[in-house]
Every structure is written in C-alpha cells, then in structure tokens.
Amino acid sequence: MKIILSTDFSEENKMLYPYAIDLLKVTGGEIVLFHAFMDQILMGDSSFPGGLDSDTFFNRELLVEMEEQAAVFMREKKALLEKAIEESGANNIQVSEMLKGGDPELELLSLTEEQKPDLILMGTRGKGKKGFLEGSMAKSIMTKVHVPLLSVPEGYTWTKSNEVMYATNFGRFEVSTINSIYKLLERYDPVIHVVHLLVDQDEEKTSLLMEELKQAFRQEEARQQIRFHMVRTTEPKEALKLFCETNNISLASFIANRRSLLDYIFKDKVGKDAFFDLGIPMLTFREP
C-alpha cells in the first residue's frame, strides 16, 4: 500500500503521522512525504531601464533561498516521521520524499498521476486560516483525484476509524464505494452507517432505493457490519451532526463530485462546509 502524505511543514501536520503509520503497519508499504512551495514570483517590469535584470537576479536569489529552506524543513519532517514509525514498532514502512516548486494543488495532482497511490492523506484548516492545506484546497482536491482522499481537521486527535458514516444519494457507484471503504479500513473491522437524509422527498420511493442498496450487503448487515438509516428532517445540517454524535462516528465518507460538493447527496439542502463543520476526518471518493 502506498500513501501520499501532503504536508505544509506546520506542527499541526504531525497529527497525520498516526493515520499513515496505523494503516500500513500490518501490511507494510510506503509513505511519500510531499510538499510544494510556491515559486511563481513576479518579475520586474522590463519597461524600466535595468528593471528586468535587477529583479530577475533578486527573484532567482529568493527562489534558491525558498528551495533550500523547504529542503531543510522536509528533512526535519521526514526524520520525525521515521522516528514515529520506529517508535510504533513497524519495520515494514518505507519513507520517501517529494519536494516540488509550483502550485501545490497542481503538483499534488501530477504526483498522484505519477505515483498512483492507494490513498492521499492531508490536513484541513478552519475558516480564516490561510495556508497550503486550508479547507478550500481539500474541497478542490477531493473532486479531482482518482484515488481516495483522507482529510483530517487541524488539531484532531487520532481515533480508531471503526464507526464510519457513509452519506448516500443512491447513485450508480454506491456499492463499489462502500466496498472500497471496507477494503481500505479492514484492519479496523469498521461498522459502516449508510445514511440518507430525507428532505422534501418521496419517502416511499426513497425506501425502495434504500432496500435495493441493502440487497447488496445482506451478509454484512446480518453480521452487523453495516447499518442503514433514513433520517427525515427539516434541518439536515443539524441532523447530520446529531447523527454523528449519537453514533460516535469517527470518520465521515461520501462521493465528492465536480459540482457543488453535496449536490448529489442532499439536494442542496446542506452546503459544502457541512462535513467540514463536523470536525472529524473525511474519507472521500470520486466517481469513476
């Protein structure tokens, strides 16, 4: 198994290490530690005499300094990750590093195509905090990558991912996505709560769709590995949060589409920030 772990070199990113290590310590694998620093620096106005030459020299000096500093930070973070792996007792996890200059989102997408990992792991930050891994980037990345993305909120303490909520709107890829969750989290023996919020919808038709989805998981349901819930509500955002608190949900999962993040899940009744506001890790998939 291969995991790309994106870091902005902040102290908060250490919260990602336990997730990567725990997912790999039984089967073994590789963690690719990734960082991209912005190297698009404005050049001087060539209409001014000597402006281009002096500013170009200045920018090159600054670029060299940025790259050197990023390399120092990368070595420090790699050393911390390798120490955490050693302390966990795992001797089957390799660590490599990838430092890029460029747009962080584009570089991450490019690296994903090149490395073909099984999972991308990144942090998210709250509103008003700017940085490489702020929430807006996570929202964008999850609609573009073709591999699962695990996003962990800043300051979140590692918790075993064994109570998982999967939000469904009965699309074409629900069965394969749920199976992917089981495969990725199998070492936790997860219980998956398949949830649909019933908001201004035909309950009879929705019940038939839920029953159809159940048919694919009869054995898992009998073993209580999966549970199905339809929640009628006029306040979907609050209902979502209450459901997670009541069922001790430690991971939220859904299919992220290129349109508004939850258009296909809750018919625009829940905004893009609904899952981020839950304050728990999110495992997202993109439709094939």
GURO-223019 format. One record per residue (C-alpha): residue number from 1; residue in three letters; x, z, y. Coordinates in steps of 0.25 Angstrom, whole numbers, plus 5000, padded with zeros to 4 digits. Each point is the difference from the previous one (the first is absolute). Example, Ala and Ser with C-alpha at 12.3 -4.5 7.8 and 13.67 -1.06 7.14 Angstrom:
2
@loza = 1 marza = ala px = 5049 pz = 5031 py = 4982 $
@loza = 2 marza = ser px = 5006 pz = 4998 py = 5014 $
// end
This chain:
288
@loza = 1 marza = met px = 5000 pz = 5000 py = 5000 $
@loza = 2 marza = lys px = 5005 pz = 4997 py = 5014 $
@loza = 3 marza = ile px = 4996 pz = 5006 py = 5013 $
@loza = 4 marza = ile px = 5003 pz = 4996 py = 5014 $
@loza = 5 marza = leu px = 5001 pz = 5012 py = 5009 $
@loza = 6 marza = ser px = 4999 pz = 4997 py = 5014 $
@loza = 7 marza = thr px = 5006 pz = 5010 py = 5010 $
@loza = 8 marza = asp px = 5001 pz = 5001 py = 5015 $
@loza = 9 marza = phe px = 5011 pz = 5011 py = 4998 $
@loza = 10 marza = ser px = 4991 pz = 5011 py = 5005 $
@loza = 11 marza = glu px = 5001 pz = 5014 py = 4994 $
@loza = 12 marza = glu px = 4985 pz = 4998 py = 4996 $
@loza = 13 marza = asn px = 5003 pz = 4989 py = 4991 $
@loza = 14 marza = lys px = 5006 pz = 5010 py = 4990 $
@loza = 15 marza = met px = 4986 pz = 5002 py = 4995 $
@loza = 16 marza = leu px = 5001 pz = 4987 py = 4994 $
@loza = 17 marza = tyr px = 5011 pz = 5003 py = 4990 $
@loza = 18 marza = pro px = 4992 pz = 5009 py = 4991 $
@loza = 19 marza = tyr px = 4990 pz = 4989 py = 4998 $
@loza = 20 marza = ala px = 5010 pz = 4989 py = 4996 $
@loza = 21 marza = ile px = 5008 pz = 5010 py = 4991 $
@loza = 22 marza = asp px = 4988 pz = 5005 py = 4993 $
@loza = 23 marza = leu px = 4994 pz = 4986 py = 4997 $
@loza = 24 marza = leu px = 5014 pz = 4996 py = 4994 $
@loza = 25 marza = lys px = 5006 pz = 5012 py = 4993 $
@loza = 26 marza = val px = 4993 pz = 4998 py = 4987 $
@loza = 27 marza = thr px = 5002 pz = 4985 py = 4998 $
@loza = 28 marza = gly px = 5012 pz = 4998 py = 5009 $
@loza = 29 marza = gly px = 5001 pz = 4989 py = 5010 $
@loza = 30 marza = glu px = 5006 pz = 4996 py = 5014 $
@loza = 31 marza = ile px = 4997 pz = 5005 py = 5014 $
@loza = 32 marza = val px = 5003 pz = 4990 py = 5011 $
@loza = 33 marza = leu px = 5002 pz = 5007 py = 5013 $
@loza = 34 marza = phe px = 4996 pz = 4991 py = 5011 $
@loza = 35 marza = his px = 5002 pz = 5000 py = 5016 $
@loza = 36 marza = ala px = 4998 pz = 4990 py = 5010 $
@loza = 37 marza = phe px = 5005 pz = 5002 py = 5014 $
@loza = 38 marza = met px = 4995 pz = 4991 py = 5012 $
@loza = 39 marza = asp px = 5011 pz = 4990 py = 5004 $
@loza = 40 marza = gln px = 4992 pz = 4991 py = 5009 $
@loza = 41 marza = ile px = 5007 pz = 5004 py = 5014 $
@loza = 42 marza = leu px = 4996 pz = 4993 py = 5012 $
@loza = 43 marza = met px = 5011 pz = 4990 py = 5005 $
@loza = 44 marza = gly px = 5004 pz = 4999 py = 5015 $
@loza = 45 marza = asp px = 4994 pz = 4990 py = 5009 $
@loza = 46 marza = ser px = 5009 pz = 4988 py = 5000 $
@loza = 47 marza = ser px = 4995 pz = 4995 py = 5013 $
@loza = 48 marza = phe px = 5009 pz = 5011 py = 5007 $
@loza = 49 marza = pro px = 5015 pz = 4996 py = 5000 $
@loza = 50 marza = gly px = 5007 pz = 5008 py = 4989 $
@loza = 51 marza = gly px = 4988 pz = 5007 py = 4996 $
@loza = 52 marza = leu px = 4999 pz = 4994 py = 4986 $
@loza = 53 marza = asp px = 5015 pz = 5003 py = 4996 $
@loza = 54 marza = ser px = 5000 pz = 5014 py = 5005 $
@loza = 55 marza = asp px = 4986 pz = 5004 py = 4994 $
@loza = 56 marza = thr px = 5003 pz = 4992 py = 4987 $
@loza = 57 marza = phe px = 5013 pz = 5009 py = 4999 $
@loza = 58 marza = phe px = 4992 pz = 5012 py = 5003 $
@loza = 59 marza = asn px = 4990 pz = 4997 py = 4989 $
@loza = 60 marza = arg px = 5010 pz = 4997 py = 4990 $
@loza = 61 marza = glu px = 5006 pz = 5013 py = 5002 $
@loza = 62 marza = leu px = 4987 pz = 5007 py = 4999 $
@loza = 63 marza = leu px = 4996 pz = 4993 py = 4988 $
@loza = 64 marza = val px = 5013 pz = 5004 py = 4993 $
@loza = 65 marza = glu px = 4998 pz = 5015 py = 5004 $
@loza = 66 marza = met px = 4986 pz = 4999 py = 4995 $
@loza = 67 marza = glu px = 5004 pz = 4995 py = 4987 $
@loza = 68 marza = glu px = 5011 pz = 5010 py = 4998 $
@loza = 69 marza = gln px = 4991 pz = 5011 py = 5003 $
@loza = 70 marza = ala px = 4990 pz = 4995 py = 4991 $
@loza = 71 marza = ala px = 5010 pz = 4999 py = 4989 $
@loza = 72 marza = val px = 5005 pz = 5015 py = 5002 $
@loza = 73 marza = phe px = 4985 pz = 5004 py = 4999 $
@loza = 74 marza = met px = 4998 pz = 4992 py = 4987 $
@loza = 75 marza = arg px = 5012 pz = 5007 py = 4994 $
@loza = 76 marza = glu px = 4995 pz = 5013 py = 5003 $
@loza = 77 marza = lys px = 4986 pz = 4998 py = 4995 $
@loza = 78 marza = lys px = 5005 pz = 4993 py = 4987 $
@loza = 79 marza = ala px = 5009 pz = 5013 py = 4998 $
@loza = 80 marza = leu px = 4988 pz = 5009 py = 5002 $
@loza = 81 marza = leu px = 4991 pz = 4992 py = 4990 $
@loza = 82 marza = glu px = 5011 pz = 4999 py = 4990 $
@loza = 83 marza = lys px = 5001 pz = 5016 py = 5001 $
@loza = 84 marza = ala px = 4985 pz = 5001 py = 4998 $
@loza = 85 marza = ile px = 5001 pz = 4992 py = 4988 $
@loza = 86 marza = glu px = 5011 pz = 5008 py = 4994 $
@loza = 87 marza = glu px = 4993 pz = 5013 py = 5003 $
@loza = 88 marza = ser px = 4988 pz = 4995 py = 4993 $
@loza = 89 marza = gly px = 5008 pz = 4998 py = 4987 $
@loza = 90 marza = ala px = 4997 pz = 4985 py = 5000 $
@loza = 91 marza = asn px = 5012 pz = 4992 py = 4995 $
@loza = 92 marza = asn px = 4993 pz = 4986 py = 4999 $
@loza = 93 marza = ile px = 4997 pz = 4997 py = 5014 $
@loza = 94 marza = gln px = 5009 pz = 4990 py = 5008 $
@loza = 95 marza = val px = 5000 pz = 5000 py = 5015 $
@loza = 96 marza = ser px = 5004 pz = 4987 py = 5008 $
@loza = 97 marza = glu px = 4999 pz = 4998 py = 5015 $
@loza = 98 marza = met px = 4995 pz = 4988 py = 5009 $
@loza = 99 marza = leu px = 5003 pz = 5001 py = 5015 $
@loza = 100 marza = lys px = 4994 pz = 4988 py = 5008 $
@loza = 101 marza = gly px = 5000 pz = 4996 py = 5014 $
@loza = 102 marza = gly px = 4987 pz = 4994 py = 5005 $
@loza = 103 marza = asp px = 4985 pz = 5003 py = 5001 $
@loza = 104 marza = pro px = 4997 pz = 5012 py = 4990 $
@loza = 105 marza = glu px = 4987 pz = 4994 py = 4995 $
@loza = 106 marza = leu px = 5005 pz = 4986 py = 4997 $
@loza = 107 marza = glu px = 5013 pz = 5005 py = 4994 $
@loza = 108 marza = leu px = 4992 pz = 5009 py = 4991 $
@loza = 109 marza = leu px = 4991 pz = 4989 py = 4995 $
@loza = 110 marza = ser px = 5012 pz = 4991 py = 4998 $
@loza = 111 marza = leu px = 5007 pz = 5011 py = 4992 $
@loza = 112 marza = thr px = 4987 pz = 5002 py = 4991 $
@loza = 113 marza = glu px = 5000 pz = 4985 py = 4997 $
@loza = 114 marza = glu px = 5015 pz = 5000 py = 4996 $
@loza = 115 marza = gln px = 5000 pz = 5013 py = 4992 $
@loza = 116 marza = lys px = 4986 pz = 5000 py = 4994 $
@loza = 117 marza = pro px = 4999 pz = 5015 py = 4999 $
@loza = 118 marza = asp px = 4989 pz = 5007 py = 4993 $
@loza = 119 marza = leu px = 4997 pz = 5009 py = 5012 $
@loza = 120 marza = ile px = 5003 pz = 5001 py = 5014 $
@loza = 121 marza = leu px = 5001 pz = 5014 py = 5006 $
@loza = 122 marza = met px = 4999 pz = 5003 py = 5015 $
@loza = 123 marza = gly px = 4996 pz = 5011 py = 5009 $
@loza = 124 marza = thr px = 4989 pz = 5000 py = 5011 $
@loza = 125 marza = arg px = 4999 pz = 5006 py = 5013 $
@loza = 126 marza = gly px = 4989 pz = 5006 py = 5008 $
@loza = 127 marza = lys px = 4994 pz = 4994 py = 5013 $
@loza = 128 marza = gly px = 5008 pz = 5000 py = 5012 $
@loza = 129 marza = lys px = 5014 pz = 5001 py = 4992 $
@loza = 130 marza = lys px = 5007 pz = 4987 py = 5001 $
@loza = 131 marza = gly px = 5011 pz = 4995 py = 4990 $
@loza = 132 marza = phe px = 5003 pz = 4991 py = 4989 $
@loza = 133 marza = leu px = 4990 pz = 5006 py = 4990 $
@loza = 134 marza = glu px = 4989 pz = 5003 py = 5009 $
@loza = 135 marza = gly px = 4986 pz = 4999 py = 4994 $
@loza = 136 marza = ser px = 4997 pz = 4986 py = 5007 $
@loza = 137 marza = met px = 5012 pz = 4994 py = 4992 $
@loza = 138 marza = ala px = 4995 pz = 5006 py = 4987 $
@loza = 139 marza = lys px = 4986 pz = 4994 py = 5002 $
@loza = 140 marza = ser px = 5006 pz = 4987 py = 5003 $
@loza = 141 marza = ile px = 5010 pz = 5000 py = 4988 $
@loza = 142 marza = met px = 4989 pz = 5004 py = 4990 $
@loza = 143 marza = thr px = 4992 pz = 4988 py = 5003 $
@loza = 144 marza = lys px = 5012 pz = 4990 py = 4997 $
@loza = 145 marza = val px = 5008 pz = 5005 py = 4989 $
@loza = 146 marza = his px = 4997 pz = 4996 py = 4986 $
@loza = 147 marza = val px = 5004 pz = 5013 py = 4993 $
@loza = 148 marza = pro px = 4994 pz = 5014 py = 5001 $
@loza = 149 marza = leu px = 5004 pz = 5008 py = 5013 $
@loza = 150 marza = leu px = 5000 pz = 5015 py = 5000 $
@loza = 151 marza = ser px = 4999 pz = 5006 py = 5014 $
@loza = 152 marza = val px = 5003 pz = 5014 py = 5002 $
@loza = 153 marza = pro px = 4996 pz = 5007 py = 5013 $
@loza = 154 marza = glu px = 5011 pz = 5007 py = 5008 $
@loza = 155 marza = gly px = 5001 pz = 5015 py = 4997 $
@loza = 156 marza = tyr px = 4993 pz = 4999 py = 4987 $
@loza = 157 marza = thr px = 5005 pz = 5008 py = 4988 $
@loza = 158 marza = trp px = 5002 pz = 4994 py = 4987 $
@loza = 159 marza = thr px = 4988 pz = 5002 py = 4991 $
@loza = 160 marza = lys px = 4998 pz = 4995 py = 4986 $
@loza = 161 marza = ser px = 4991 pz = 4988 py = 5000 $
@loza = 162 marza = asn px = 4990 pz = 5003 py = 4990 $
@loza = 163 marza = glu px = 4987 pz = 5000 py = 5007 $
@loza = 164 marza = val px = 4998 pz = 4986 py = 5006 $
@loza = 165 marza = met px = 4989 pz = 4994 py = 5008 $
@loza = 166 marza = tyr px = 4998 pz = 4985 py = 4999 $
@loza = 167 marza = ala px = 4990 pz = 4994 py = 5010 $
@loza = 168 marza = thr px = 4992 pz = 4989 py = 4995 $
@loza = 169 marza = asn px = 4991 pz = 4989 py = 5005 $
@loza = 170 marza = phe px = 4999 pz = 4993 py = 4987 $
@loza = 171 marza = gly px = 5009 pz = 4988 py = 5002 $
@loza = 172 marza = arg px = 5006 pz = 4991 py = 4990 $
@loza = 173 marza = phe px = 5012 pz = 5007 py = 4998 $
@loza = 174 marza = glu px = 4995 pz = 5015 py = 4998 $
@loza = 175 marza = val px = 5003 pz = 5001 py = 4985 $
@loza = 176 marza = ser px = 5015 pz = 4994 py = 5001 $
@loza = 177 marza = thr px = 5002 pz = 5009 py = 5012 $
@loza = 178 marza = ile px = 4996 pz = 5013 py = 4993 $
@loza = 179 marza = asn px = 5008 pz = 4996 py = 4988 $
@loza = 180 marza = ser px = 5012 pz = 4998 py = 5009 $
@loza = 181 marza = ile px = 4998 pz = 5014 py = 5006 $
@loza = 182 marza = tyr px = 5000 pz = 5006 py = 4986 $
@loza = 183 marza = lys px = 5013 pz = 4992 py = 4996 $
@loza = 184 marza = leu px = 5007 pz = 5005 py = 5013 $
@loza = 185 marza = leu px = 4996 pz = 5015 py = 4999 $
@loza = 186 marza = glu px = 4999 pz = 5001 py = 4985 $
@loza = 187 marza = arg px = 5010 pz = 5011 py = 4999 $
@loza = 188 marza = tyr px = 4991 pz = 5009 py = 5009 $
@loza = 189 marza = asp px = 4988 pz = 4998 py = 4990 $
@loza = 190 marza = pro px = 4991 pz = 4997 py = 5012 $
@loza = 191 marza = val px = 4985 pz = 5002 py = 5001 $
@loza = 192 marza = ile px = 4995 pz = 4988 py = 5009 $
@loza = 193 marza = his px = 4988 pz = 5002 py = 5008 $
@loza = 194 marza = val px = 4993 pz = 4987 py = 5003 $
@loza = 195 marza = val px = 4992 pz = 5002 py = 5012 $
@loza = 196 marza = his px = 4990 pz = 4991 py = 5008 $
@loza = 197 marza = leu px = 4994 pz = 5005 py = 5013 $
@loza = 198 marza = leu px = 4985 pz = 4995 py = 5000 $
@loza = 199 marza = val px = 4998 pz = 4997 py = 5015 $
@loza = 200 marza = asp px = 4987 pz = 4992 py = 5004 $
@loza = 201 marza = gln px = 5001 pz = 4992 py = 4986 $
@loza = 202 marza = asp px = 4990 pz = 4997 py = 4989 $
@loza = 203 marza = glu px = 5002 pz = 5012 py = 4990 $
@loza = 204 marza = glu px = 4994 pz = 4993 py = 4988 $
@loza = 205 marza = lys px = 5010 pz = 4988 py = 5002 $
@loza = 206 marza = thr px = 5012 pz = 5009 py = 5002 $
@loza = 207 marza = ser px = 4996 pz = 5008 py = 4988 $
@loza = 208 marza = leu px = 5001 pz = 4988 py = 4991 $
@loza = 209 marza = leu px = 5013 pz = 4996 py = 5006 $
@loza = 210 marza = met px = 5006 pz = 5014 py = 4997 $
@loza = 211 marza = glu px = 4994 pz = 4999 py = 4986 $
@loza = 212 marza = glu px = 5007 pz = 4987 py = 4998 $
@loza = 213 marza = leu px = 5013 pz = 5006 py = 5004 $
@loza = 214 marza = lys px = 4998 pz = 5012 py = 4991 $
@loza = 215 marza = gln px = 4999 pz = 4991 py = 4988 $
@loza = 216 marza = ala px = 5015 pz = 4996 py = 5001 $
@loza = 217 marza = phe px = 5004 pz = 5015 py = 4999 $
@loza = 218 marza = arg px = 4991 pz = 5006 py = 4990 $
@loza = 219 marza = gln px = 5011 pz = 5006 py = 4992 $
@loza = 220 marza = glu px = 5007 pz = 5005 py = 5012 $
@loza = 221 marza = glu px = 4987 pz = 5006 py = 5005 $
@loza = 222 marza = ala px = 4998 pz = 5007 py = 4987 $
@loza = 223 marza = arg px = 5013 pz = 5006 py = 5000 $
@loza = 224 marza = gln px = 4997 pz = 5005 py = 5015 $
@loza = 225 marza = gln px = 5012 pz = 4991 py = 5005 $
@loza = 226 marza = ile px = 4991 pz = 4993 py = 5010 $
@loza = 227 marza = arg px = 4987 pz = 5005 py = 5007 $
@loza = 228 marza = phe px = 4991 pz = 4991 py = 5008 $
@loza = 229 marza = his px = 4993 pz = 5005 py = 5013 $
@loza = 230 marza = met px = 4990 pz = 4994 py = 5009 $
@loza = 231 marza = val px = 4998 pz = 5008 py = 5013 $
@loza = 232 marza = arg px = 4989 pz = 4997 py = 5009 $
@loza = 233 marza = thr px = 5003 pz = 5003 py = 5015 $
@loza = 234 marza = thr px = 4997 pz = 4997 py = 5014 $
@loza = 235 marza = glu px = 5014 pz = 5006 py = 5004 $
@loza = 236 marza = pro px = 5010 pz = 4992 py = 4991 $
@loza = 237 marza = lys px = 5013 pz = 5005 py = 5006 $
@loza = 238 marza = glu px = 4996 pz = 5014 py = 4999 $
@loza = 239 marza = ala px = 4994 pz = 4998 py = 4986 $
@loza = 240 marza = leu px = 5014 pz = 4994 py = 4996 $
@loza = 241 marza = lys px = 5007 pz = 5012 py = 5005 $
@loza = 242 marza = leu px = 4991 pz = 5010 py = 4994 $
@loza = 243 marza = phe px = 5001 pz = 4993 py = 4986 $
@loza = 244 marza = cys px = 5015 pz = 5001 py = 5000 $
@loza = 245 marza = glu px = 5000 pz = 5014 py = 5004 $
@loza = 246 marza = thr px = 4989 pz = 5004 py = 4990 $
@loza = 247 marza = asn px = 5007 pz = 4993 py = 4988 $
@loza = 248 marza = asn px = 5014 pz = 5004 py = 5004 $
@loza = 249 marza = ile px = 5004 pz = 4985 py = 5002 $
@loza = 250 marza = ser px = 5016 pz = 4999 py = 5001 $
@loza = 251 marza = leu px = 5000 pz = 4984 py = 5001 $
@loza = 252 marza = ala px = 4990 pz = 4990 py = 5006 $
@loza = 253 marza = ser px = 5001 pz = 4986 py = 4995 $
@loza = 254 marza = phe px = 4993 pz = 4987 py = 5004 $
@loza = 255 marza = ile px = 5002 pz = 4985 py = 5002 $
@loza = 256 marza = ala px = 5005 pz = 4996 py = 5013 $
@loza = 257 marza = asn px = 4996 pz = 4987 py = 5005 $
@loza = 258 marza = arg px = 5004 pz = 4991 py = 5012 $
@loza = 259 marza = arg px = 4988 pz = 5002 py = 5007 $
@loza = 260 marza = ser px = 4996 pz = 5014 py = 5006 $
@loza = 261 marza = leu px = 5006 pz = 5010 py = 4990 $
@loza = 262 marza = leu px = 4987 pz = 5005 py = 4995 $
@loza = 263 marza = asp px = 4990 pz = 4988 py = 5003 $
@loza = 264 marza = tyr px = 4999 pz = 4998 py = 4985 $
@loza = 265 marza = ile px = 4998 pz = 5014 py = 4996 $
@loza = 266 marza = phe px = 4991 pz = 5007 py = 5010 $
@loza = 267 marza = lys px = 4993 pz = 4988 py = 5007 $
@loza = 268 marza = asp px = 5007 pz = 5004 py = 5014 $
@loza = 269 marza = lys px = 4994 pz = 5014 py = 4999 $
@loza = 270 marza = val px = 5014 pz = 5006 py = 4999 $
@loza = 271 marza = gly px = 5011 pz = 4996 py = 5009 $
@loza = 272 marza = lys px = 5014 pz = 4997 py = 4997 $
@loza = 273 marza = asp px = 5005 pz = 5014 py = 5002 $
@loza = 274 marza = ala px = 4990 pz = 5006 py = 4991 $
@loza = 275 marza = phe px = 5010 pz = 5001 py = 4988 $
@loza = 276 marza = phe px = 5012 pz = 5004 py = 5009 $
@loza = 277 marza = asp px = 4992 pz = 5011 py = 5006 $
@loza = 278 marza = leu px = 4998 pz = 5006 py = 4986 $
@loza = 279 marza = gly px = 5015 pz = 5005 py = 5001 $
@loza = 280 marza = ile px = 5003 pz = 4997 py = 4986 $
@loza = 281 marza = pro px = 5009 pz = 4989 py = 4993 $
@loza = 282 marza = met px = 4994 pz = 4986 py = 4999 $
@loza = 283 marza = leu px = 5002 pz = 4990 py = 4988 $
@loza = 284 marza = thr px = 4996 pz = 4986 py = 5005 $
@loza = 285 marza = phe px = 4999 pz = 4987 py = 4993 $
@loza = 286 marza = arg px = 4997 pz = 4986 py = 5005 $
@loza = 287 marza = glu px = 4991 pz = 4990 py = 4993 $
@loza = 288 marza = pro px = 5007 pz = 4990 py = 4992 $
// end
